[in-house]
Amino acid sequence: MARIALVAGASSGLGRAVAERLAADGFVTYAGARSFAAGVQVPEGCVPLALDVTDEVSVTAAVSAVLAKEGRIDVLVHCAAFLTLGACEEASIDEQRRVLETNYLGVVRMVQAVLPVMRAQGAGRIALFSSLNGLMAIPFQGAYVASKHAIEGFAEALRLEVRRFGVSVTVVNPGDCRGGSSAYRGHADVAEQPDSPYRPYYKAATEKIYQDESGGLAPGRVAAAVSRALTKRHAPLRVVVAKMEQRLAMWLHDLLPGRLFVRIIETYYAPKEKTI
């Protein structure tokens, strides 16, 4: 019997790649996103589902729609994410709240909606997309980094609570990947103002961020790793998919003295010439 998968945030980037890969691998895949109603092409082989993870009514309706059609949900993959680039000092509370509403509270809403079903089934798999930024920070992504760290803690607590019900929790930590949508990436309103004290460092850092993403992994690499994890007999606690240099950075974060690691990261993203 084919397993039923619900993918949140499936309109572009990693979410779209995961939805298409699961469908190709034999899952009955419901691809959830807000943008399908606006004419965005549905991932190949998937059933489109109107879903806004920031809206509890929408989340409830989406889960109910899948249950009405299939009677069960075997897999939840949460990929929905939003990013605002800006200094921690300058990004407004509203801008930071928007990131947390999607990236963290969206996860909470989706998990709370599907868990009663999975507990009743006595089985289920939940894969939550964090990031390498859930394990270490980079500059000018403070709200995004905070949201991903929150997912790490939430997933660890969730795992301890639901294992006895036959539900597994896997955290996915992708490194830089190509093909993300600019619709889900913003700049803090004051981030690019010429009088910002962060301006030179911000400009250099964001250019480096875009450069690393443009040379990142194909989303299909991450999607394949997620599909493998969801079909293993024992679900892994964590799936890291990243280039070797980014894996090295993750290891150094844990191994090096904190001050040395901060200096390395700060230098990597700083302007080439001394302007601040």
HELIX and SHEET records of a PDB file:
HELIX    1   1 GLY A   13  ALA A   24  1                                  12    
HELIX    2   2 SER A   35  ALA A   38  5                                   4    
HELIX    3   3 GLU A   56  GLU A   70  1                                  15    
HELIX    4   4 ILE A   93  ASN A  103  1                                  11    
HELIX    5   5 LEU A  105  GLN A  121  1                                  17    
HELIX    6   6 LEU A  132  GLY A  134  5                                   3    
HELIX    7   7 GLY A  142  VAL A  162  1                                  21    
HELIX    8   8 ARG A  163  PHE A  165  5                                   3    
HELIX    9   9 SER A  182  TYR A  184  5                                   3    
HELIX   10  10 ARG A  199  SER A  214  1                                  16    
HELIX   11  11 PRO A  219  THR A  231  1                                  13    
HELIX   12  12 MET A  244  LEU A  255  1                                  12    
HELIX   13  13 GLY A  258  TYR A  269  1                                  12    
SHEET    1   A 7 VAL A  47  ALA A  50  0                                        
SHEET    2   A 7 VAL A  28  ALA A  33  1                                        
SHEET    3   A 7 ILE A   4  ALA A   8  1                                        
SHEET    4   A 7 VAL A  75  HIS A  78  1                                        
SHEET    5   A 7 GLY A 124  PHE A 129  1                                        
SHEET    6   A 7 VAL A 167  PRO A 174  1                                        
SHEET    7   A 7 ARG A 238  VAL A 241  1                                        
SHEET    1   B 2 LEU A  83  LEU A  85  0                                        
SHEET    2   B 2 ARG A 185  HIS A 187  1                                        
END                                                                             
